[in-house]
Amino acid sequence: MIKREVTIRAIINRLTVGILFGILCGITLFVTSRHFVNQEVTPKWFGLITGIGMAGIIAGIFHCNLYIPLKSVWIPIFLCCSLIVLRDCFVSGFNYQLMIQAVCLLLLFFLLQQMTVILPVKYILGITVILTAILACYGVWDYPGLYLSAKHVRLTGSFDNPAGFTAALVCVLPCTFYFFRNTPRTVKYVALLIAVLLFSVIVLSQARAAIIAGFAVILCYLLCGNYSGIKWKNWMKILLVCIIAASMTGLYFLKKDSADGRIPIWQSTWDMIRDKPLTGHGYGTFNAKYMLYQAEYFETHPDSKYADLADNVLHPFNEYLLVWAEHGIIGIACIALLCFLLIRRYFREPSYIKFIALLSLLSLAILSCFSYPFKYPFTWVIAFLNIALICLLGKVSSCRIVNMTRAGLVSIAISFLPTGVSLMKSEIRWNTVAKQSLAGRTGEVLPEYGKLYKYLGRNGLFLYNHAAELHEVKEYAKSLSVFERCVRYYNDMDVQMLLADNHRELCQYDEAEKHLKLAASMCPGRFMPLYELTELYTATGRTDEARTLAQQIVDKKVKIPSATVHAIKQKMRELIDREEGITVPASESRTDVEPINKTQPGQGHLLENETPKELLPP
């Protein structure tokens, strides 16, 4: 009877863990909501926060076999998260969002450690593979490029960007390899079919970083004869490597301009790193400082062939450079220590599942060299799952969690939920206010921004949106005051453009000129800063400078043709002709599109072909 009760309890535990793990994966893969500013990414994060809080409560109350593994990377991860939060508190004050993210990730790793012990690996990986296969099918089904000839349509699935969609597919691709061994033939065929599906969708997305990562993990698996069961001769290995290398080289020429555009970004990020190589600039400072370095780079390299490729940048397209820029050598050392501990753990007790986990981590490591996979919560789930699989299999030294510690876990989870819910409500309210403002109710909703500062006062895009609203109602001085805070967390060409507008309305023309020149240096390929600067010179009687700049705009190469750019060029030709005394017929001087998009409620500037700021990912 006792044995039967134990068996029933074990089945219930496994079923509970399986459901909780499936919910965490499902939330981070599929959840979207129009109630948030970023409807694809933000709901996934808040869904993960809620799921972790509930899972922590359930684990602390109902499971008695919780433990802390002594030979694990738990302590280094805990110390890294704690140091980041404490440093930010001392430098910039308490940050709700950072604290929530740190606690969320620590609880996620702790819970995944427990799950890998309670639930057999085949079920954990099976749930992951099946849900990811559904995501791949959904992405293809919802892909307009299959039946439309739109040139710029991208395959994104339930994500905001192919980077997040393909990151989910490529990090799960090695998990399908687990079912190639010691499983029934039917399971092997299904696993192979899913592997082909995942890689095919990755290729269809044209995400070069994900394709390279996929090629790399497939190559590593095939060449490892001990696990793949394939016996390779030397010439076969060389041929396979050459074929894959040639394929990867071809990816560069698939989108050559996009690939070349990474070079000035990495160079400017390196300049940022060189200023503070040891300690870094601090958490979240890339968005505040990077564009200043990019402007300086193009000011010192005015003839750079990359100038026309420059744009607003929110990420260096390299996770390691981002860590180095924000956290210095200390952050890079933490990553190196984590890699060392994982590799040492693998070689002490090598196994097939650990090999699969390493391949999955390898895919993320390669992806991190060219993209931003850790912007998305599902990537963190898979990364921590792989770390837990490497650390917790085999002989495990551990200590049971006593009742007081279990009570602490429940307390943290319970206190963690209300804060996360409050932050989520603030994000939803911001989205509502922004939409009401776009509908022309700016004056009515403006007081709401002050109420949201407690949770969103360090969100750069929120501050930009608030400053744009104040500009719209002609509160230029107050808008500048908000911008003083905004540039601590977010600063790009659009911020500089709106700053210039505020100063111009206050007749502070020297300041306006300074900001417009900085905006033009940040993105030399853009027309709008130069156009605004020409208008400023014309309005202040500096006609010679205006004519020179107008000629520069007329001669400027167009990167992406648009009606707005055409209208700007047309108006600059009219200005030049007027200065030269040439009369332009009225029928020829008319343009169908106004050359400048003035500030709309809640938008700030709409620059050339851009999306309103509050609709961009935070």
C-alpha positions as CSV (number, residue, x, y, z in Angstrom):
1,M,0.0,0.0,0.0
2,I,2.8,2.4,0.9
3,K,4.6,1.6,-2.4
4,R,1.4,2.2,-4.3
5,E,1.0,5.6,-2.6
6,V,4.5,6.5,-3.4
7,T,4.0,5.6,-7.1
8,I,0.8,7.6,-7.3
9,R,2.5,10.5,-5.7
10,A,5.4,10.3,-8.2
11,I,3.0,10.2,-11.1
12,I,1.2,13.2,-9.8
13,N,4.5,15.1,-9.3
14,R,5.6,14.3,-12.8
15,L,2.3,15.3,-14.3
16,T,2.3,18.6,-12.4
17,V,5.8,19.4,-13.4
18,G,5.1,18.5,-17.0
19,I,2.1,20.8,-17.1
20,L,4.0,23.6,-15.5
21,F,6.9,23.2,-17.9
22,G,4.6,23.1,-20.9
23,I,2.9,26.3,-19.7
24,L,6.2,28.1,-19.3
25,C,7.3,27.1,-22.8
26,G,3.9,27.8,-24.3
27,I,3.6,31.2,-22.8
28,T,7.1,32.3,-24.0
29,L,6.5,30.9,-27.5
30,F,2.9,31.9,-28.4
31,V,1.5,34.6,-26.1
32,T,0.8,38.0,-27.8
33,S,-1.5,40.8,-26.8
34,R,-2.6,44.1,-28.3
35,H,-2.9,45.5,-24.8
36,F,0.8,46.1,-24.6
37,V,3.0,48.6,-26.5
38,N,5.1,45.8,-27.8
39,Q,2.4,43.2,-28.4
40,E,4.8,40.3,-29.3
41,V,7.6,40.5,-26.7
42,T,6.3,42.2,-23.6
43,P,3.3,39.8,-23.0
44,K,5.7,36.8,-23.2
45,W,7.9,38.3,-20.5
46,F,4.9,39.1,-18.2
47,G,3.5,35.7,-18.9
48,L,6.8,34.1,-17.8
49,I,6.8,36.3,-14.7
50,T,3.3,35.2,-13.7
51,G,4.0,31.5,-14.6
52,I,7.2,31.5,-12.5
53,G,5.4,33.1,-9.6
54,M,2.7,30.5,-9.6
55,A,5.1,27.6,-10.2
56,G,7.2,28.8,-7.2
57,I,4.2,28.8,-4.9
58,I,3.1,25.3,-6.1
59,A,6.7,24.0,-5.7
60,G,7.2,25.5,-2.3
61,I,3.8,24.2,-0.9
62,F,3.3,20.8,-2.4
63,H,6.8,19.4,-3.2
64,C,8.9,18.2,-0.3
65,N,11.9,17.0,-2.3
66,L,13.3,20.4,-3.3
67,Y,17.0,20.7,-3.0
68,I,19.9,23.0,-3.7
69,P,22.6,21.3,-5.8
70,L,26.1,21.9,-4.3
71,K,28.0,21.2,-7.5
72,S,26.2,23.6,-9.7
73,V,26.5,27.0,-11.4
74,W,23.6,28.2,-9.2
75,I,26.0,30.3,-7.0
76,P,27.8,32.1,-9.9
77,I,24.4,32.9,-11.6
78,F,23.0,34.2,-8.3
79,L,26.1,36.4,-7.6
80,C,26.0,37.8,-11.2
81,C,22.3,38.8,-10.9
82,S,22.8,40.2,-7.4
83,L,25.8,42.3,-8.4
84,I,24.0,43.8,-11.5
85,V,21.0,44.8,-9.4
86,L,23.1,46.2,-6.5
87,R,25.4,48.2,-8.8
88,D,22.4,49.7,-10.6
89,C,20.8,50.6,-7.2
90,F,23.9,52.4,-6.0
91,V,24.5,54.2,-9.3
92,S,21.0,55.1,-10.5
93,G,18.6,54.2,-7.7
94,F,16.1,51.3,-7.4
95,N,14.9,49.9,-10.7
96,Y,11.6,47.9,-10.5
97,Q,12.0,46.4,-14.0
98,L,15.6,45.2,-13.4
99,M,14.7,43.8,-10.0
100,I,11.7,41.9,-11.4
101,Q,13.9,40.5,-14.3
102,A,16.6,39.4,-11.9
103,V,14.3,37.6,-9.5
104,C,12.4,36.1,-12.5
105,L,15.6,34.6,-14.0
106,L,16.9,33.2,-10.6
107,L,13.5,31.6,-9.8
108,L,13.4,30.2,-13.4
109,F,16.8,28.6,-13.1
110,F,15.9,27.2,-9.6
111,L,12.6,25.7,-10.8
112,L,14.1,24.2,-13.9
113,Q,16.7,22.5,-11.7
114,Q,13.9,20.9,-9.8
115,M,12.0,19.9,-13.0
116,T,15.0,18.1,-14.5
117,V,15.1,15.8,-11.4
118,I,11.4,15.1,-11.1
119,L,10.5,14.7,-14.8
120,P,12.5,12.4,-17.1
121,V,14.5,14.1,-19.7
122,K,12.6,12.5,-22.6
123,Y,9.4,14.2,-21.5
124,I,11.0,17.6,-21.0
125,L,12.7,17.6,-24.4
126,G,9.6,16.0,-26.0
127,I,7.4,18.9,-24.7
128,T,9.9,21.4,-26.0
129,V,10.3,19.8,-29.4
130,I,6.5,19.5,-30.0
131,L,5.7,23.1,-29.0
132,T,8.5,24.4,-31.2
133,A,7.3,22.3,-34.1
134,I,3.9,23.9,-33.7
135,L,5.5,27.3,-33.6
136,A,7.3,26.5,-36.9
137,C,4.1,25.4,-38.5
138,Y,2.3,28.5,-37.3
139,G,5.0,30.7,-38.6
140,V,4.8,29.2,-42.1
141,W,1.0,29.2,-42.1
142,D,1.0,32.9,-41.1
143,Y,3.8,33.9,-43.5
144,P,2.4,36.2,-46.2
145,G,5.5,35.7,-48.3
146,L,4.1,32.3,-49.4
147,Y,1.2,33.8,-51.3
148,L,2.2,37.5,-51.7
149,S,5.0,39.0,-53.7
150,A,5.8,41.6,-51.0
151,K,9.6,42.2,-51.0
152,H,10.0,43.2,-47.4
153,V,7.6,40.6,-45.7
154,R,9.4,38.6,-43.1
155,L,8.7,35.3,-41.4
156,T,8.2,36.1,-37.7
157,G,5.6,33.7,-36.3
158,S,4.4,35.0,-32.9
159,F,7.5,37.2,-32.5
160,D,8.2,40.8,-33.5
161,N,11.3,39.9,-35.5
162,P,12.7,36.9,-37.4
163,A,15.6,37.0,-34.8
164,G,13.3,35.9,-32.0
165,F,11.4,33.3,-34.1
166,T,14.5,31.6,-35.5
167,A,16.3,31.8,-32.1
168,A,13.5,29.6,-30.7
169,L,13.8,27.1,-33.6
170,V,17.6,26.9,-33.7
171,C,18.2,26.3,-30.0
172,V,15.6,23.5,-29.9
173,L,16.9,21.9,-33.1
174,P,19.6,19.9,-31.2
175,C,16.9,18.6,-28.9
176,T,15.4,16.6,-31.8
177,F,18.7,14.7,-32.0
178,Y,18.1,13.2,-28.6
179,F,15.4,11.0,-30.0
180,F,17.6,9.6,-32.8
181,R,19.1,7.1,-30.3
182,N,17.5,4.4,-28.0
183,T,13.9,5.2,-29.1
184,P,11.4,3.3,-31.2
185,R,11.7,3.6,-34.9
186,T,8.5,5.7,-35.2
187,V,9.8,8.2,-32.7
188,K,13.0,8.5,-34.6
189,Y,11.2,9.2,-37.9
190,V,9.0,11.8,-36.2
191,A,12.1,13.5,-34.6
192,L,13.8,13.5,-38.0
193,L,10.8,15.0,-39.6
194,I,10.6,17.8,-37.0
195,A,14.4,18.4,-37.3
196,V,14.0,18.9,-41.1
197,L,10.9,21.1,-40.5
198,L,12.8,23.3,-38.0
199,F,15.8,23.8,-40.2
200,S,13.8,24.3,-43.4
201,V,11.8,27.1,-41.7
202,I,15.1,28.6,-40.4
203,V,16.3,28.7,-44.0
204,L,13.0,30.1,-45.3
205,S,13.3,33.0,-42.8
206,Q,16.6,34.0,-44.4
207,A,18.0,34.8,-40.9
208,R,21.7,34.3,-41.6
209,A,22.8,34.0,-38.0
210,A,20.3,31.3,-37.3
211,I,21.2,29.4,-40.5
212,I,24.9,29.5,-39.5
213,A,24.1,28.3,-36.0
214,G,21.9,25.5,-37.5
215,F,24.6,24.4,-39.9
216,A,27.2,24.4,-37.0
217,V,25.2,22.2,-34.6
218,I,24.3,19.7,-37.4
219,L,27.9,19.5,-38.4
220,C,29.1,18.9,-34.9
221,Y,26.5,16.2,-34.4
222,L,27.3,14.4,-37.7
223,L,31.1,14.6,-37.1
224,C,30.8,13.2,-33.6
225,G,30.7,9.5,-34.5
226,N,30.4,8.3,-30.9
227,Y,26.8,9.8,-30.7
228,S,25.6,10.1,-34.3
229,G,26.7,6.5,-35.2
230,I,28.1,7.6,-38.5
231,K,31.6,6.5,-39.5
232,W,33.3,9.2,-41.5
233,K,36.4,8.9,-43.5
234,N,38.8,11.8,-43.5
235,W,38.0,12.9,-47.1
236,M,34.3,12.8,-46.3
237,K,34.8,15.1,-43.3
238,I,36.8,17.6,-45.3
239,L,34.2,17.6,-48.1
240,L,31.3,18.1,-45.6
241,V,33.2,21.0,-43.9
242,C,34.0,22.6,-47.2
243,I,30.3,22.4,-48.4
244,I,29.0,24.0,-45.2
245,A,31.8,26.6,-45.3
246,A,30.9,27.5,-48.8
247,S,27.2,27.7,-47.9
248,M,28.0,30.1,-45.0
249,T,30.1,32.3,-47.2
250,G,27.2,32.5,-49.6
251,L,25.0,33.8,-46.8
252,Y,27.1,36.9,-46.6
253,F,26.2,37.9,-50.2
254,L,22.5,37.1,-49.6
255,K,22.2,40.4,-47.8
256,K,25.6,42.1,-48.2
257,D,24.5,45.6,-47.2
258,S,22.9,44.3,-44.0
259,A,26.1,42.3,-43.2
260,D,28.3,45.3,-43.9
261,G,26.1,47.5,-41.8
262,R,27.2,45.5,-38.7
263,I,30.8,46.6,-39.1
264,P,30.4,50.3,-38.1
265,I,28.1,49.2,-35.3
266,W,30.7,46.9,-33.9
267,Q,33.4,49.6,-34.3
268,S,31.3,52.2,-32.5
269,T,30.5,49.7,-29.7
270,W,34.2,48.9,-29.4
271,D,34.9,52.7,-29.0
272,M,32.2,52.6,-26.2
273,I,34.0,49.6,-24.6
274,R,37.4,51.3,-24.7
275,D,36.2,54.2,-22.6
276,K,35.2,51.9,-19.7
277,P,36.7,48.4,-20.4
278,L,36.8,47.2,-16.8
279,T,33.5,48.3,-15.2
280,G,31.4,49.0,-18.3
281,H,28.9,51.9,-18.6
282,G,26.1,50.2,-16.5
283,Y,23.0,48.1,-17.2
284,G,20.8,49.5,-19.9
285,T,23.2,52.3,-20.9
286,F,23.7,51.0,-24.5
287,N,20.5,52.7,-25.6
288,A,21.5,55.9,-23.9
289,K,25.1,56.2,-25.1
290,Y,25.7,54.2,-28.3
291,M,24.2,56.6,-30.8
292,L,26.6,59.3,-29.5
293,Y,29.5,57.1,-30.3
294,Q,28.1,56.3,-33.7
295,A,27.7,60.1,-34.4
296,E,31.3,60.6,-33.3
297,Y,32.5,57.7,-35.6
298,F,30.8,59.2,-38.7
299,E,32.0,62.7,-37.8
300,T,35.6,61.4,-37.8
301,H,35.0,59.2,-40.9
302,P,32.8,61.5,-43.1
303,D,33.7,59.5,-46.2
304,S,32.9,56.1,-44.7
305,K,31.2,53.7,-47.1
306,Y,29.0,52.6,-44.3
307,A,27.4,56.1,-43.8
308,D,24.4,55.3,-46.0
309,L,23.8,52.1,-44.1
310,A,23.6,53.7,-40.6
311,D,20.4,53.8,-38.7
312,N,19.0,54.0,-35.2
313,V,20.6,51.1,-33.2
314,L,19.1,49.5,-30.1
315,H,21.5,46.5,-29.9
316,P,25.1,45.9,-31.2
317,F,24.0,42.6,-32.8
318,N,26.4,40.8,-30.5
319,E,25.5,39.8,-27.0
320,Y,29.1,39.6,-25.9
321,L,29.8,43.2,-27.0
322,L,26.7,44.3,-25.2
323,V,27.8,42.6,-22.0
324,W,31.2,44.1,-22.3
325,A,29.9,47.6,-23.0
326,E,27.5,47.6,-20.1
327,H,29.3,45.4,-17.5
328,G,32.9,45.5,-18.5
329,I,35.5,42.8,-18.1
330,I,33.6,41.6,-15.1
331,G,30.6,40.6,-17.2
332,I,32.8,38.9,-19.8
333,A,34.6,37.1,-17.0
334,C,31.3,35.8,-15.6
335,I,30.4,34.4,-19.0
336,A,33.8,32.7,-19.3
337,L,33.5,31.3,-15.8
338,L,30.1,29.8,-16.6
339,C,31.4,28.2,-19.9
340,F,34.4,26.8,-18.0
341,L,32.2,25.2,-15.3
342,L,29.8,23.7,-17.8
343,I,32.6,22.2,-20.0
344,R,34.3,20.8,-16.9
345,R,31.1,19.3,-15.7
346,Y,30.5,17.7,-19.1
347,F,33.9,16.1,-19.3
348,R,33.7,14.8,-15.7
349,E,30.5,12.9,-16.5
350,P,30.0,12.8,-20.3
351,S,26.7,11.5,-21.6
352,Y,24.5,11.8,-24.6
353,I,22.0,14.2,-23.1
354,K,24.8,16.5,-21.9
355,F,26.2,16.4,-25.5
356,I,22.7,17.5,-26.8
357,A,22.5,20.3,-24.1
358,L,26.0,21.5,-25.1
359,L,24.9,21.6,-28.8
360,S,21.9,23.7,-27.9
361,L,24.1,26.1,-25.9
362,L,26.5,26.2,-28.8
363,S,23.7,27.3,-31.1
364,L,22.9,30.1,-28.8
365,A,26.5,31.0,-28.4
366,I,26.9,31.3,-32.2
367,L,23.6,33.2,-32.5
368,S,24.8,35.6,-29.9
369,C,27.7,36.7,-32.1
370,F,25.4,38.1,-34.8
371,S,22.0,38.7,-33.2
372,Y,20.1,39.3,-29.9
373,P,18.5,36.0,-28.8
374,F,18.4,36.9,-25.1
375,K,16.0,39.6,-25.7
376,Y,13.3,36.9,-25.8
377,P,12.2,34.9,-22.7
378,F,12.1,31.5,-24.4
379,T,15.8,31.7,-25.0
380,W,16.4,32.0,-21.3
381,V,14.2,29.0,-20.6
382,I,16.1,26.8,-23.0
383,A,19.5,28.1,-21.9
384,F,18.8,27.5,-18.2
385,L,17.2,24.1,-19.0
386,N,20.5,23.1,-20.8
387,I,22.6,24.3,-17.9
388,A,20.4,22.3,-15.5
389,L,20.7,19.2,-17.6
390,I,24.5,19.4,-17.7
391,C,24.8,20.1,-13.9
392,L,22.2,17.8,-12.4
393,L,22.6,14.5,-14.2
394,G,24.7,11.7,-12.9
395,K,25.8,11.7,-9.3
396,V,24.5,14.8,-7.6
397,S,25.6,16.2,-4.3
398,S,22.8,18.2,-2.8
399,C,21.2,19.3,0.4
400,R,17.4,19.1,1.0
401,I,15.6,22.4,1.5
402,V,14.3,22.7,5.1
403,N,10.8,24.0,5.8
404,M,12.0,27.5,6.6
405,T,13.7,27.7,3.2
406,R,10.6,26.4,1.5
407,A,8.6,29.0,3.3
408,G,11.1,31.6,2.0
409,L,10.6,30.3,-1.6
410,V,6.8,30.7,-1.2
411,S,7.2,34.2,0.3
412,I,9.5,35.4,-2.5
413,A,7.1,34.0,-5.1
414,I,4.0,35.6,-3.4
415,S,5.8,39.0,-3.0
416,F,7.1,38.7,-6.6
417,L,3.7,38.4,-8.2
418,P,2.1,41.7,-7.1
419,T,5.1,43.7,-8.2
420,G,5.1,42.0,-11.6
421,V,1.3,42.5,-11.9
422,S,1.6,46.2,-11.0
423,L,4.3,46.7,-13.6
424,M,2.1,44.8,-16.2
425,K,-0.8,47.1,-15.4
426,S,1.4,50.1,-16.0
427,E,2.5,48.8,-19.4
428,I,-1.1,48.2,-20.3
429,R,-2.2,51.6,-19.2
430,W,0.6,53.3,-21.1
431,N,-0.5,51.5,-24.3
432,T,-4.1,52.7,-23.7
433,V,-3.0,56.3,-23.1
434,A,-0.8,56.2,-26.2
435,K,-3.7,55.0,-28.4
436,Q,-6.0,57.6,-26.9
437,S,-3.5,60.3,-27.7
438,L,-3.2,59.0,-31.3
439,A,-7.0,59.5,-31.5
440,G,-6.5,63.2,-30.7
441,R,-7.1,63.2,-27.0
442,T,-3.6,64.3,-26.0
443,G,-4.7,67.0,-23.6
444,E,-7.1,64.6,-21.7
445,V,-4.6,61.8,-21.2
446,L,-1.5,63.8,-20.4
447,P,-1.9,63.7,-16.6
448,E,-1.9,59.9,-16.8
449,Y,1.9,60.0,-17.6
450,G,2.7,61.3,-14.2
451,K,0.9,58.5,-12.5
452,L,2.9,55.9,-14.5
453,Y,6.3,57.2,-13.5
454,K,6.7,55.0,-10.5
455,Y,7.1,51.9,-12.6
456,L,8.0,53.3,-16.0
457,G,10.1,56.3,-15.1
458,R,13.3,54.5,-16.3
459,N,11.8,53.3,-19.6
460,G,13.4,55.4,-22.3
461,L,10.6,54.9,-24.8
462,F,8.0,55.9,-22.2
463,L,9.9,59.1,-21.5
464,Y,10.2,59.8,-25.2
465,N,6.5,59.3,-25.6
466,H,5.7,61.6,-22.7
467,A,8.0,64.3,-24.1
468,A,6.4,64.0,-27.5
469,E,2.9,64.5,-25.9
470,L,4.1,67.6,-24.1
471,H,5.5,68.9,-27.4
472,E,2.2,68.3,-29.1
473,V,0.3,70.5,-26.6
474,K,3.0,73.2,-26.9
475,E,4.5,72.6,-23.5
476,Y,8.0,72.9,-24.9
477,A,9.9,73.8,-21.7
478,K,8.3,70.8,-19.9
479,S,9.1,68.6,-22.9
480,L,12.8,69.6,-22.6
481,S,12.6,68.8,-18.9
482,V,11.4,65.2,-19.6
483,F,14.0,64.8,-22.3
484,E,16.7,65.6,-19.7
485,R,15.7,62.4,-18.0
486,C,15.0,60.5,-21.2
487,V,18.5,60.8,-22.6
488,R,19.8,58.9,-19.5
489,Y,18.1,55.8,-20.7
490,Y,17.3,56.3,-24.4
491,N,18.9,58.6,-27.0
492,D,18.8,58.4,-30.8
493,M,18.2,60.5,-33.9
494,D,14.5,60.8,-33.2
495,V,15.2,62.1,-29.7
496,Q,17.6,64.7,-31.1
497,M,15.1,65.8,-33.7
498,L,12.3,66.4,-31.2
499,L,14.8,68.2,-28.9
500,A,15.6,70.5,-31.8
501,D,11.9,71.1,-32.4
502,N,11.4,72.2,-28.8
503,H,14.4,74.5,-28.9
504,R,13.3,76.0,-32.2
505,E,9.8,76.7,-30.8
506,L,11.5,78.5,-27.9
507,C,13.6,80.5,-30.3
508,Q,16.8,78.8,-29.0
509,Y,18.2,78.5,-32.5
510,D,21.8,77.7,-31.6
511,E,20.6,74.7,-29.4
512,A,18.3,73.6,-32.2
513,E,21.1,73.6,-34.7
514,K,23.4,71.6,-32.4
515,H,20.8,68.9,-32.0
516,L,20.0,68.7,-35.7
517,K,23.7,68.4,-36.5
518,L,24.0,65.6,-34.0
519,A,21.0,63.9,-35.5
520,A,22.5,64.1,-38.9
521,S,25.8,62.6,-37.7
522,M,24.0,59.8,-36.0
523,C,22.3,58.6,-39.2
524,P,24.1,60.3,-42.2
525,G,21.9,58.4,-44.7
526,R,18.7,60.1,-43.4
527,F,17.2,63.1,-45.2
528,M,15.0,64.5,-42.5
529,P,17.7,66.0,-40.2
530,L,19.3,67.8,-43.1
531,Y,15.9,69.0,-44.3
532,E,15.1,70.4,-40.9
533,L,18.5,72.0,-40.7
534,T,17.9,73.7,-44.1
535,E,14.6,75.0,-42.9
536,L,16.2,76.4,-39.7
537,Y,18.9,78.2,-41.8
538,T,16.2,79.6,-44.1
539,A,14.0,80.8,-41.2
540,T,17.0,82.5,-39.5
541,G,18.2,84.2,-42.7
542,R,21.3,82.1,-43.3
543,T,20.5,81.7,-47.0
544,D,24.0,80.7,-48.2
545,E,24.2,77.8,-45.7
546,A,20.7,76.8,-46.5
547,R,21.5,76.7,-50.3
548,T,24.7,74.7,-49.7
549,L,22.8,72.2,-47.6
550,A,19.9,72.0,-50.1
551,Q,22.4,71.1,-52.8
552,Q,23.8,68.4,-50.6
553,I,20.3,67.0,-50.1
554,V,19.6,67.0,-53.9
555,D,22.9,65.2,-54.6
556,K,22.4,62.7,-51.8
557,K,21.9,59.1,-52.7
558,V,18.5,57.6,-51.9
559,K,18.8,54.4,-49.9
560,I,15.0,53.5,-49.8
561,P,12.8,55.5,-52.3
562,S,9.7,57.0,-50.7
563,A,7.2,59.7,-51.4
564,T,8.5,61.7,-48.5
565,V,12.1,61.7,-49.7
566,H,11.0,62.6,-53.2
567,A,9.1,65.6,-51.8
568,I,12.1,66.7,-49.8
569,K,14.3,66.6,-52.8
570,Q,11.7,68.5,-54.9
571,K,11.4,71.2,-52.3
572,M,15.2,71.6,-52.1
573,R,15.4,72.0,-55.8
574,E,12.8,74.8,-55.6
575,L,14.9,76.5,-52.9
576,I,18.0,76.3,-55.0
577,D,16.1,77.6,-58.1
578,R,14.6,80.4,-56.0
579,E,18.0,81.5,-54.7
580,E,19.4,81.5,-58.3
581,G,16.5,83.5,-59.5
582,I,14.9,80.8,-61.6
583,T,11.1,80.9,-61.7
584,V,9.4,77.5,-61.2
585,P,5.9,77.0,-62.7
586,A,3.3,76.4,-60.0
587,S,2.3,73.1,-61.6
588,E,5.8,71.8,-61.3
589,S,6.4,73.0,-57.7
590,R,3.5,71.1,-56.3
591,T,4.1,67.9,-54.4
592,D,1.6,65.3,-53.5
593,V,3.2,64.6,-50.1
594,E,4.3,67.1,-47.6
595,P,8.1,66.8,-47.2
596,I,7.9,66.8,-43.4
597,N,5.6,64.8,-41.1
598,K,4.9,67.1,-38.2
599,T,4.4,65.7,-34.8
600,Q,1.2,63.7,-34.4
601,P,-0.4,62.9,-31.0
602,G,1.8,60.4,-29.2
603,Q,4.2,59.9,-32.1
604,G,6.9,62.4,-32.0
605,H,8.4,62.5,-35.5
606,L,7.5,60.0,-38.2
607,L,10.7,59.9,-40.1
608,E,10.6,58.9,-43.8
609,N,9.3,55.3,-43.6
610,E,9.3,54.7,-39.9
611,T,6.8,53.3,-37.3
612,P,5.5,55.5,-34.5
613,K,7.8,55.2,-31.5
614,E,5.2,53.8,-29.1
615,L,4.7,50.9,-31.5
616,L,8.4,49.9,-31.5
617,P,9.8,47.3,-29.1
618,P,11.1,48.7,-25.8
